[in-house]
Amino acid sequence: MRRLTVALERPYEVLVGPGALHRLGGLIAPYRRAAIVSQGPIVTALGTELLEADVIGPEPWIVTMGDGEGAKTLASVEALGGALARGGLLRDDVVVALGGGVVGDTAGLVAALYHRGVDVVQVPTSLLAQVDAAIGGKTAVNLPEGKNLIGAFHQPIGVVADTRVLASLPAAEFRSGLGEVAKYALMPDGGAVVDLLRIRTDAVLARDPAALAELVAACVAIKARVVAADPRERSGSRAILNYGHTLAHALETTAGYTLAHGEAVAIGLIFAANLARALERVGPDIVDRVHGVVASLELPVQVPADVDRVELLEAMRRDKKSKGGLTFVLPGANGLELVDDPPARALDVAFAAVGA
Ligand SMILES: NC(=O)c1ccc[n+]([C@@H]2O[C@H](COP(=O)([O-])OP(=O)(O)OC[C@H]3O[C@@H](n4cnc5c(N)ncnc54)[C@H](O)[C@@H]3O)[C@@H](O)[C@H]2O)c1
């Protein structure tokens, strides 16, 4: 079991490892009642493990929500809040968010709002949520006008990342998480992730829980440092978590969501490295390194054949983080930095490198 600390004003621990679920009982024991928010298929997939870990007893209190981005809505917040109220959840009780990023973001927001804030434990069950979404206290739901527009910062009191539960994760979702793993590997302090991937790629791809525990812990250590340096996303330093994401978001939109998020991030990382090279911010060694990491995780390095460069550019300009122009997180001599409006010539090189 690995214990990592997110060093905030009210610090909390991230427990990572095969069987970490067994520690959840201890975390919620001081509370009178715990309401588990999850999704039906997750409860079905993990039922036995939840029973064995004593997370649920014969009469568990599980409140379920819908699946997918379409369920991250204010309607879900209202429905969950109503269920918690009818079940008698009080101010000093606790919510357990058991699921991927959709459950974590929605249940986290419910916990931030219910009785003006109740404690929440994040129990991420997808690889993406274990390495990223469950840490840092960002919660949100979508509006028809855009993603994550209504949200709050609400740090959990603890995070329990059991790598055994990743066995039942659908293959596309596992690949999605690997895209974020590649991002961490390629961050300036990602050396530990790269080293692990070098020696344990096969075990990681085979979802060996011990290998995944090492990998998740190495990624969480990076995210925890980034979050502790800028807990409320004020200084801009948290923006480096969007490495690879400018192209990725545009690709997801233009490819009609046929690509998993992490696959789009992988291509976005290749694009960013080639853009940085074209701007003479990095040498060819960095481009090779990015290619090596992405390919080792069996993630794509080229955009799908029908994706159009003009459409990608338009989608990138519409990105919610853009200020009207194009903004990229790019490697350089000072680590990862925001770069605005690179010249068309450099963009051409980067587009060509990913086959757009
Ligand atoms: N708050 C943050 O800091 C942050 C960071 C990154 C992403 N996010 C958000 O996370 C969301 C994406 O999260 P995600 O990729 O986990 O998607 P998700 O929550 O939709 O989970 C993917 C699918 O896998 C299923 N699933 C999850 N765990 C399972 C398991 N162990 N066994 C079987 N099925 C399982 C889910 O039911 C779902 O169908 C997005 O909404 C994104 O905005 C938030």
The ligand as an SDF file (V2000), in Angstrom:
LIG
                    3D

 44 48  0  0  0  0  0  0  0  0999 V2000
  -12.0640   16.8100  -11.6030 N   0  0  0  0  0  0  0  0  0  0  0  0
  -10.9710   16.7140  -12.3220 C   0  0  0  0  0  0  0  0  0  0  0  0
   -9.9120   17.2140  -11.9520 O   0  0  0  0  0  0  0  0  0  0  0  0
  -11.0170   15.9280  -13.6040 C   0  0  0  0  0  0  0  0  0  0  0  0
   -9.8300   15.6340  -14.2860 C   0  0  0  0  0  0  0  0  0  0  0  0
   -9.8990   14.8760  -15.4530 C   0  0  0  0  0  0  0  0  0  0  0  0
  -11.1440   14.4580  -15.9430 C   0  0  0  0  0  0  0  0  0  0  0  0
  -12.2830   14.7830  -15.2570 N   0  0  0  0  0  0  0  0  0  0  0  0
  -13.6000   14.3390  -15.7370 C   0  0  0  0  0  0  0  0  0  0  0  0
  -13.6330   12.9300  -15.6900 O   0  0  0  0  0  0  0  0  0  0  0  0
  -14.6060   12.4610  -16.6180 C   0  0  0  0  0  0  0  0  0  0  0  0
  -14.0670   11.2440  -17.3290 C   0  0  0  0  0  0  0  0  0  0  0  0
  -13.8020   10.2500  -16.3620 O   0  0  0  0  0  0  0  0  0  0  0  0
  -13.6200    8.7240  -16.7760 P   0  0  0  0  0  0  0  0  0  0  0  0
  -12.7020    8.6470  -17.9280 O   0  0  0  0  0  0  0  0  0  0  0  0
  -13.3210    7.9760  -15.5480 O   0  0  0  0  0  0  0  0  0  0  0  0
  -15.0590    8.3370  -17.3840 O   0  0  0  0  0  0  0  0  0  0  0  0
  -16.3690    7.7180  -16.6900 P   0  0  0  0  0  0  0  0  0  0  0  0
  -16.5370    8.1640  -15.3220 O   0  0  0  0  0  0  0  0  0  0  0  0
  -17.4800    7.9490  -17.6550 O   0  0  0  0  0  0  0  0  0  0  0  0
  -16.0360    6.1530  -16.6460 O   0  0  0  0  0  0  0  0  0  0  0  0
  -15.8870    5.4580  -17.8610 C   0  0  0  0  0  0  0  0  0  0  0  0
  -16.8380    4.2520  -17.9510 C   0  0  0  0  0  0  0  0  0  0  0  0
  -16.2680    3.1820  -17.2130 O   0  0  0  0  0  0  0  0  0  0  0  0
  -17.1950    2.6810  -16.2600 C   0  0  0  0  0  0  0  0  0  0  0  0
  -16.3850    2.2140  -15.1340 N   0  0  0  0  0  0  0  0  0  0  0  0
  -15.6350    2.9720  -14.3020 C   0  0  0  0  0  0  0  0  0  0  0  0
  -14.9560    2.1910  -13.4690 N   0  0  0  0  0  0  0  0  0  0  0  0
  -15.2620    0.9110  -13.7710 C   0  0  0  0  0  0  0  0  0  0  0  0
  -14.8410   -0.3480  -13.2750 C   0  0  0  0  0  0  0  0  0  0  0  0
  -13.9120   -0.4540  -12.3340 N   0  0  0  0  0  0  0  0  0  0  0  0
  -15.3860   -1.4580  -13.8200 N   0  0  0  0  0  0  0  0  0  0  0  0
  -16.2880   -1.3620  -14.8280 C   0  0  0  0  0  0  0  0  0  0  0  0
  -16.7010   -0.2110  -15.3560 N   0  0  0  0  0  0  0  0  0  0  0  0
  -16.1930    0.9280  -14.8350 C   0  0  0  0  0  0  0  0  0  0  0  0
  -18.1250    3.8280  -15.9810 C   0  0  0  0  0  0  0  0  0  0  0  0
  -19.3560    3.3600  -15.5250 O   0  0  0  0  0  0  0  0  0  0  0  0
  -18.2090    4.4720  -17.3650 C   0  0  0  0  0  0  0  0  0  0  0  0
  -19.1460    3.8070  -18.1480 O   0  0  0  0  0  0  0  0  0  0  0  0
  -14.9080   13.6130  -17.5430 C   0  0  0  0  0  0  0  0  0  0  0  0
  -16.2010   14.0920  -17.2640 O   0  0  0  0  0  0  0  0  0  0  0  0
  -13.8750   14.6660  -17.1810 C   0  0  0  0  0  0  0  0  0  0  0  0
  -14.3770   15.9780  -17.3280 O   0  0  0  0  0  0  0  0  0  0  0  0
  -12.2380   15.5060  -14.1050 C   0  0  0  0  0  0  0  0  0  0  0  0
  1  2  1  0
  2  3  2  0
  2  4  1  0
  4  5  1  0
  4 44  2  0
  5  6  2  0
  6  7  1  0
  7  8  2  0
  8  9  1  0
  8 44  1  0
  9 10  1  0
  9 42  1  0
 10 11  1  0
 11 12  1  0
 11 40  1  0
 12 13  1  0
 13 14  1  0
 14 15  2  0
 14 16  1  0
 14 17  1  0
 17 18  1  0
 18 19  2  0
 18 20  1  0
 18 21  1  0
 21 22  1  0
 22 23  1  0
 23 24  1  0
 23 38  1  0
 24 25  1  0
 25 26  1  0
 25 36  1  0
 26 27  1  0
 26 35  1  0
 27 28  2  0
 28 29  1  0
 29 30  1  0
 29 35  2  0
 30 31  1  0
 30 32  2  0
 32 33  1  0
 33 34  2  0
 34 35  1  0
 36 37  1  0
 36 38  1  0
 38 39  1  0
 40 41  1  0
 40 42  1  0
 42 43  1  0
M  CHG  2   8   1  16  -1
M  END
$$$$
